[in-house]
Amino acid sequence: MPLPDPLLRLIEELQRLPGIGPKGAQRLAFYILKSPAEQAERLADALRELKASVTYCSICNNITDVDPCAYCRSDERDRHVICVVEEPQNVSAVEKTREFKGLYHVLMGALSPLHGIGPDNLKIKGLLARIQDGVNEVILATNPNVDGEATAIYLARLLKPLGVRVTRIAMGVPVGSDLEYADEVTMHKALEGRREV
């Protein structure tokens, strides 16, 4: 027996979400179908409100419901240091440490020639404009993969001639793991980023 069209449409839409395959989409669709109508309405309302209220900060490109975002508005943040990340969710990862007190700049991606993403596809011009406002250090916190490394190298070459200190987050062996499970690149980065004890 074929599934009703509205259910098929929901399954198709759910499949478009990252990390949701056909079976997961079907499971979610059937869950929503058998849940109370109020629960489905709350989900639909939350999605509508998200799309209507949440936008990107006009200064740093982080997600916000008030422009500029809380970080850019805050008088307690160090305006001389900018941490550059690839995506808005990376800001949350840095904030969880409670160590960084500066500002952020979200690139909205990383350089990836294989996927057709070049410098013009990233929010680099905004970063360069912000450097003029007394910034003396830029921390490159791009992902430790090929695209993230290429992006960090590209940005370092752009920023160093402007007289700003450019640093890269340390990479290496994660806490709680065994050295025998670390690959060559991870061990290389760990040795390269070693510091005095």
C-alpha positions as CSV (number, residue, x, y, z in Angstrom):
1,M,0.0,0.0,0.0
2,P,1.6,3.3,-1.0
3,L,2.1,6.0,1.6
4,P,-0.2,9.1,1.5
5,D,1.3,12.1,-0.4
6,P,1.6,14.4,2.6
7,L,3.6,11.7,4.5
8,L,5.9,11.1,1.5
9,R,6.5,14.9,1.1
10,L,7.5,15.1,4.8
11,I,9.8,12.2,4.4
12,E,11.4,13.8,1.4
13,E,11.9,17.1,3.2
14,L,13.3,15.4,6.3
15,Q,15.8,13.6,4.1
16,R,17.3,16.9,3.0
17,L,18.5,17.6,6.5
18,P,22.2,16.7,7.2
19,G,22.7,13.3,8.8
20,I,19.1,12.1,8.0
21,G,18.9,9.2,5.6
22,P,15.8,7.6,4.1
23,K,15.1,5.3,7.1
24,G,15.7,8.1,9.7
25,A,13.4,10.4,7.7
26,Q,10.7,7.8,7.6
27,R,11.1,7.1,11.4
28,L,10.8,10.8,12.2
29,A,7.8,11.3,9.8
30,F,5.9,8.4,11.4
31,Y,6.8,9.8,14.9
32,I,5.4,13.2,14.0
33,L,2.3,11.6,12.4
34,K,1.4,9.7,15.6
35,S,2.3,12.5,18.0
36,P,-0.5,14.9,19.2
37,A,-1.4,17.7,16.8
38,E,-0.2,20.3,19.4
39,Q,3.3,18.8,19.4
40,A,3.5,18.9,15.6
41,E,2.2,22.5,15.7
42,R,4.8,23.5,18.2
43,L,7.5,22.0,15.9
44,A,6.1,23.9,12.9
45,D,5.9,27.1,14.9
46,A,9.5,26.8,16.1
47,L,10.7,26.3,12.5
48,R,8.7,29.4,11.3
49,E,10.0,31.5,14.2
50,L,13.6,30.4,13.5
51,K,13.4,31.4,9.9
52,A,11.6,34.7,10.8
53,S,13.7,35.8,13.8
54,V,17.2,34.4,13.5
55,T,19.7,36.1,11.1
56,Y,23.4,36.7,10.8
57,C,25.3,39.4,12.7
58,S,26.2,42.3,10.3
59,I,29.7,42.5,11.9
60,C,30.9,39.0,12.6
61,N,28.4,36.7,10.7
62,N,27.4,34.7,13.9
63,I,23.8,33.7,14.3
64,T,21.7,36.2,16.3
65,D,18.1,37.4,16.8
66,V,19.4,40.9,17.5
67,D,21.8,42.7,15.2
68,P,24.7,43.1,16.1
69,C,25.1,40.0,18.1
70,A,25.7,39.8,21.9
71,Y,29.4,39.3,21.4
72,C,29.8,42.3,19.1
73,R,27.7,44.5,21.4
74,S,29.4,43.5,24.6
75,D,31.7,46.0,26.3
76,E,33.3,43.2,28.3
77,R,34.9,41.5,25.2
78,D,38.5,42.2,24.2
79,R,38.2,44.2,20.9
80,H,41.9,43.7,20.1
81,V,41.6,40.0,19.5
82,I,39.4,38.2,16.9
83,C,39.0,34.4,16.7
84,V,38.2,33.3,13.1
85,V,36.0,30.2,12.8
86,E,34.4,28.5,9.8
87,E,30.7,28.2,11.0
88,P,28.5,29.7,13.6
89,Q,28.4,26.5,15.6
90,N,32.2,26.8,16.1
91,V,31.6,29.9,18.2
92,S,29.7,27.8,20.7
93,A,32.6,25.3,20.9
94,V,35.1,28.0,21.7
95,E,32.8,29.7,24.2
96,K,32.4,26.4,26.1
97,T,36.0,26.7,27.2
98,R,35.2,30.0,29.0
99,E,38.8,30.9,28.1
100,F,38.4,33.2,25.1
101,K,37.3,36.8,25.9
102,G,37.7,38.4,22.5
103,L,35.5,38.8,19.4
104,Y,34.6,36.4,16.6
105,H,34.5,36.3,12.9
106,V,32.6,33.6,11.1
107,L,33.8,32.8,7.6
108,M,30.7,30.8,6.6
109,G,32.8,27.9,5.3
110,A,36.3,27.0,4.3
111,L,38.3,27.1,1.1
112,S,37.5,24.0,-1.0
113,P,38.5,24.1,-4.6
114,L,37.0,20.7,-5.2
115,H,33.6,22.0,-4.1
116,G,34.0,25.3,-5.9
117,I,34.4,27.4,-2.8
118,G,37.0,30.1,-3.3
119,P,38.0,33.2,-1.3
120,D,35.1,35.2,-2.8
121,N,32.6,32.7,-1.3
122,L,33.8,33.4,2.2
123,K,33.3,36.4,4.5
124,I,36.9,37.5,4.3
125,K,36.4,41.1,3.2
126,G,34.6,41.8,6.4
127,L,37.4,40.4,8.4
128,L,40.0,42.6,6.6
129,A,37.8,45.6,7.3
130,R,37.7,44.8,11.0
131,I,41.5,44.6,11.3
132,Q,41.6,48.4,10.8
133,D,39.7,48.9,14.1
134,G,42.7,48.3,16.4
135,V,42.9,44.5,16.2
136,N,46.3,43.3,17.1
137,E,45.8,39.5,17.1
138,V,43.8,37.1,14.9
139,I,43.4,33.5,16.1
140,L,42.8,31.1,13.2
141,A,40.5,28.4,14.6
142,T,39.5,26.7,11.4
143,N,39.0,22.9,11.4
144,P,42.1,20.7,11.4
145,N,41.4,19.2,7.9
146,V,42.6,19.9,4.4
147,D,40.1,22.7,3.8
148,G,40.6,24.3,7.2
149,E,44.4,24.2,6.9
150,A,44.2,25.7,3.4
151,T,41.9,28.5,4.7
152,A,44.2,29.2,7.7
153,I,47.3,29.4,5.4
154,Y,45.5,31.7,3.0
155,L,44.3,34.0,5.8
156,A,47.7,34.1,7.4
157,R,49.2,35.3,4.1
158,L,46.6,38.0,3.8
159,L,46.7,39.2,7.4
160,K,50.5,39.2,8.2
161,P,51.3,42.1,5.8
162,L,48.7,44.2,7.7
163,G,50.9,44.1,10.8
164,V,48.6,42.0,12.9
165,R,49.8,39.0,15.0
166,V,48.3,35.8,13.4
167,T,48.1,32.6,15.5
168,R,46.7,29.2,14.9
169,I,44.9,27.0,17.5
170,A,47.0,24.1,18.7
171,M,46.3,20.7,17.4
172,G,47.4,17.2,18.4
173,V,46.5,14.3,20.6
174,P,43.2,14.7,22.4
175,V,43.1,14.4,26.2
176,G,42.1,10.9,27.3
177,S,43.2,9.1,24.3
178,D,46.2,6.7,23.8
179,L,49.2,7.6,21.6
180,E,48.9,4.3,19.8
181,Y,45.6,5.4,18.2
182,A,47.0,8.7,16.9
183,D,47.6,8.9,13.2
184,E,50.8,10.4,11.7
185,V,49.4,13.9,11.0
186,T,48.0,14.2,14.5
187,M,51.3,13.1,16.1
188,H,53.2,15.5,13.8
189,K,50.9,18.4,14.8
190,A,51.3,17.4,18.5
191,L,55.1,17.4,18.3
192,E,55.1,20.6,16.3
193,G,52.9,22.4,18.8
194,R,54.7,21.3,21.9
195,R,55.5,23.8,24.6
196,E,57.8,24.0,27.6
197,V,56.5,22.5,30.9
